[in-house]
Amino acid sequence: MKSLVLLGDGMADFPVPELGGRTPLDYARTPAMDAAVAQGVSGLFCPIPDGLPAGSDIGNLSVFGYDPRQTFTGRAPLEAANQGIVPNDDELVFRCNLVTLEDGKMRDFTADHITSEESRALMGALSEAIGTADIRFVPGVSYRNLCLVRAEAAALEPLRRLRCTPPHDIIGQNYTSSLPAGDRQETVRALIEASRPVLAAHPANRARAAAGKLPATSIWLWGQGGAPRMTTYKERFGVTGAVVSAVDLVNGIGRCAGFEVLRVPGITGYLDTNYEGKVAAALEALERHDFVYLHVEAPDETAHEGRPDLKVQAIEDFDRRVVAPCLEAARARGDLRVLIAPDHVTSLASRTHAPGPVPFALCGPGVRPNGLRAFHEAEAARAGVLYPDGYTLVPAMIRTQEIAFPLVR
């Protein structure tokens, strides 16, 4: 039996007035996901354990089948893993967003979706201007970059415990009260402040401003931690796997799981991503692997923008261009289970993540339909099925020969 996870990042939501009081999943036209529900089982699961922050790091770890309470050491180390970077015992790695700060507020946590090429140039300038033997800047994808900080043990633990706010949690808000806080905060705050004149003077930012785009005015450091604590899928389940995603975070989790990371040209983490390339790579990987994880970021990004229309578009694109061809391939194969799920709620109202149960659909060999017909939050709740520990869902998918829940009538 082979397994395919189709992850629509942040698809789940709360009812939205602009959508007639329906959630984006309920409002969007999703015939492929609805077919998966009708052919299999649907219900709810909780990818964010109580007491942990709602985010794609925790949520994707859960969907991968890892208990975040046991494995999570920080978001940035997972992203670093995708670049082959494992922090030494005397290092922490921080997520280093390029952001737009304006009039004392967090104007844009993506610097207007800055390109990876522009980001590499800016990170190179930061390395030259404020990098040292103990401070390293590492470019990633678009606004998502890294900063490694080396320190003595007496300073390292306070840095690890700093309260660092994700920039997407304070969109449109005053940012000064959300700067890193705690013992040794001055180390990180000084880096953020030192980045501003370097970025302001860079030709890439001047070119962006001339083109009517927001410049990257500052770095924002958060998500810090040491090396992840994870065992591979081969060790846990005796299977091999592959992952396809535009973002280092998900690819880094895949690397820690022992997966092959699939490289697909033209994937962006936004609405313009190469959906067809992702699907082709994932289906081809099933010829040599037992498990494939296909991640799409666009629903999350559009929710952070507070755009109901774009979130609905992202969900419909995911349904038509990812789910539909994958279900067709699964039917042709006859040996493939498909799980469709988000990793958390991303609220259009608050423009950030939220905890709570989210829907899933699972279909394929050995899965007995439980009578539901549509993929959205309210319909999934009708099943009376809940995985309170969301990280147990994928292990059940892999290990359980027959999957059946009470029939919903």
N, C-alpha and C positions, 0 to 999 in steps of 0.2 A: 504493500500500500504506500502511495506517495501522497504528499501534503503540500498544498499551496495556500499561503496566507495573502490576502489582498487587503492592505491596510490603507484606509482613507483617513489621513491624519486630521483629527479635530472635526470629523463630520458631524458628530452628535452635538445637540444644542438644546436650548429651551424654546418655548413658543415665542414667535417674533411678530409683533403687531403689523409690520410691513408685509408679512406673508399671511395675513388674515388669521393670526393667532395660531399658526401651525409652525412646526419646526422646519428647518431647511430640508431635512431628510423626508419629512412628510409632504412638503410642498413640491419638491423636485420630482421630475418624471424619471423613474428608475426601474424600467421593466426587467433589466437583467438581475438586479438585486432582489426584486420581488419574485422572480422566477426561482432564484436560489432558495428563498424562504419557502416557497411552495413545494419545492422538490426535497427540502431537508428539514432541519430544525432551526428554530429561532428562539431567542430569549435575551436575558440581560447578563452582563458580567461587570465587575468592578475592577478596572485596571489600576486605579489609584488607591493603595491601601490607606486606611485611616491614619492620620497623623503625618503623612508624607505630602509634599507639595504636588499639586496637579501640574503635570508637564509632559512633554513628549519623551523625556528621558525615562521617567518612572513608567509612563504608559506603555512605551514600546518594550521596555524590559519585561513588563508583565505579559504583553502579548507574545513575546518570544518564549515565555514560559519560565522566566526567572523571578524569584521572590525579591522584589526591590529592597525589602528590609534586610536581606542577607547579602545582596550583591552590589548595591548602589554605593558608590564613593563620591559621586559628583558627576555632573553632566560633561564638563570639559574633558575628563579623562577618557570617556567613551568616544568623544570626537577625536581626541588625540590618537586613540588606538587605530583609527582608520588610516592615519598617516604613519603608522609604525612607531609612534612615540609612546613610550612607557615612562612615566615620571620616575626618577630615581628616589631613593628614600629621603633625600634632602630637597626634593622639589615638589611644588604644586603646579598644576596646570589650570589656568582660568580660561573660560570662554571670553573672547575679546570681540564684541560687536563693534562694527563701525556704525555710528548713529548720528542723527541730526538733532542737536540741542539748539533751541531757539527761544528767545525771550524767557529764559528760565524754565522751559518745559521740554519734555521728551517729545519732539515733533515727530520723529520717525525712527523706529528701532532698527530699520533696515537701510538707512541712508538712501531712501527711495530705490530700494532693490538695486544697489550698486552692483556693477558687473564684477565677475571674478578677476578680470584683467585689471580693472581699476583698483580693486582691493589689493591685489598683489603689489601694485606700484606703491600704494599708500603704506602697506605694511613694511615694504622695503625701506621706505623713507623713515618710518618709525624706528626700525632696527638701527639705521645709521645714526639717527639723531639722539635717541634715548635708550637704545638697547645697550646692554653690558654683558659681561660674562655671567651675571646672575639674572639677567632679564632677557628673555628671548621672545621675539614675535614670529608667529608662524601663520602664513596665509592659508585660508581654507576655501570655501565656496561662497561667493558673493559677500555678504556682510558678516558671515560666520567664520571668525578667525580664532586664534589661540595665543595665549601669552603664558610662558613658563617662568616661574619665579623660584630661584634657589635661595635657601636661607638656612641658618643654623637652627637646630632643634628648638631652641627657646623661642624663636620667632615663628617657626613653621606651624606649630599648633594653633597659636592665635590667628594666623592667617587662614588656616583651615576653617576656623570657627567664625570668621567674619560673616556678618549678615549682609549678603549681596543680593540685591533685588533684580530679577530678570527685567530687562528693559521693556519687553512687551507687556509687562504688568502695569506700566505707568504711562502709557501712551496719552499724550495731551495733558499730563499732570506735571506739577512742579517736581523737578528731579532732585533738588538739593537734599530733601529729607530722605531720599532713597539711595543716596551714595553709600558705598560700603561702610559699615559701622561695626565698632568693636575694638578690642585691643589690637594695635598695629594697623589701624585703619589708614593712618597717614601714608603708609607704604603704597597702598593701592590708589588712594585718592591722588597722591602726587603723580602717579603714572597717567591717570586720566587727565589731570590738569596739564601735564607736560605734553600730551599728545595734541592739544588744541592748536597751538601756534604752528606746529609741524604740518598738520593737516590743512590749516588755513592757507599756508604758503604754497601748497603743492599744485602743479599744473593740472593734474587730473581733476581736482576740485574746481579750479577756475573754469576748466572746460565744461564741467557739469553745470555750473551756474550759468555759463553762456548759452547752454542748450536748454535752459529752463528746468533743469533737474535740481533736486536738493543735494547739497554737498554733504560729505561726511565730515562733521565738525569735531567729533571726539570719538575716543574709544570708550567702551563701557565694559568693565570687568565683573564677572559673576560665574556661578556654576563650578567653583573650584573644587579640586580634590586630588587624591593620590591614585595609584594604580587600581583598576577594577578587580573585583574578586569573583571570577566566573569560571565555571567548568564548561567544556565543549559539549556539543550535541553528540559527538561520537562517544564521549565518556558517559553521558547521561542516558542516551537513548539508543546508541549503536547505529546512528544514521549520520549521513553527511548532508550539507546544506549550502545554499547560495542566497545572496541578498542583492536586491537592486533598488537603489534609492539615490536621490540627488543630494542628500544631506549626510555630512560626516557622522552625525550622531547615530543614525540607524546603521550605516555601514560599519561604524566602530563597534556597535553591539554585535553585528554579524561577525566581525573579525574575532571578537572575544569568544563567540560561540563556535569558532573554528570554521566559519563559512568562507566560501569563495565570494569575493565582492565583484559583482558584474559591472563592467564599465560600458556605459551606453552614451554615445555622442548625443549632444543636444538636450540633456536633462538639466532642468533649471530649478526645480523646487517650486514652480509657480504655474500659472495657467498655460504658459507657452511651452511646457515641457514636452519631451518626445515620448508620448504615451505608447505609440506603436513600437518604438524601439525597446521600451521597457518590457512590454508583453512578449515580444519576440525573444529577448534575452532570457526572460524567466521560463518560457516554455522550452526553449532549447536546453536550459540548465537542468530541467527535469529528466532529460535523457541520461544524465550522469550523476544526479543527486536525488536524495530521497525527500528533501524538504526545500521549498523556496519561499522567500519572504519578499513580496513586492510592495513597496511603500510609495505613496503619493502624498505630497506635502500641500498641494494647492488649497484644499478646503480649510486647512488651518491658517494659511497665510491670508486668505480672503476674509476669514472671520476676524483676524487681528486688525484688518483694515476697516471693520465695521460695515461691510458691504453685503447685504442680503442677496442682492442680485448676482454678485460674483461668487458667493458661496454656493448658491443654487447651481450656477454654471459649473463650478468645480465638481460638485457632486454628480451632475448629469454627465460631464465629460468622463469622470471616473467610471460611471456605470456603463456608458456606451463604448468607451475606448479601451477600458481595462477589463471590467467584469464580464461583459458580453463575450469577447473573444476567448477569455480564459474558461468560461463555462462551456463554450463550444468545444474547446480543446479537451476539457475534462470528459465531456460526453463521448468524444471520439476515442479517448484513451481507455476509459472504463476502469482505471486503477487509481484514480486521483480524487482525494477529498479537497474541497475548497472551503476555506474560512474567510468570511468577509466581516470586517470590524473596524471601528475607530479605536484610537488609543486613549481618548479622553473627550470630554466636552470642551469645545472652544466657543464661548458665548459671544454672539454678535453684540449683545447689549453691553457687556463689560469689556469686550475686545481682548479677553484673555481666557486662560484655561480655568476649568472648574472640575472638582471631583464628582463622583456619583456614578450610578450604573449607566451603561451604554449598551446598545443593541449589538447582537451578532447573528450571523446566519452561517450554518454549516451544512454542506450537502456532499453527497458522494456515496461510494460503496459502504454498505453497512449502516447508513444513517436513515432512520425511519422518520418520515414527515410527521410533524406534530400539529398540522392543520392551520398554520398561519399563512397569510397571503401577501404581506407587504413588509418592506424593510424600513421601519422607523421606530422611534422610541415607544410610542403608545401601543403599537401593535405588538412589539416584543414583550412589553409588560403583561399583555394578556396571557402569555404562555404560562406564567407562574414559575418560570425557570430563572434561577439566579445563581451565578458563580460569585459568591462574595469575595473569594480570593481569586482575582482575575487571572493570576499567573498559572492557575491549574487548568485553564481551558485548553491551551495548546497541548500540554501533555496528555490530556484526555483524548484529544483528536488523534494523536500519534499512537497511543497505546491501546485504546478501547476498540475492540472488534465490532461490537454492535452498539450504536448510540440511539437511544429512544427516550423520549419524554412523554408525559401524559398528553393525550390528544386534546387539542383545543377545539371546541365545537361552537 
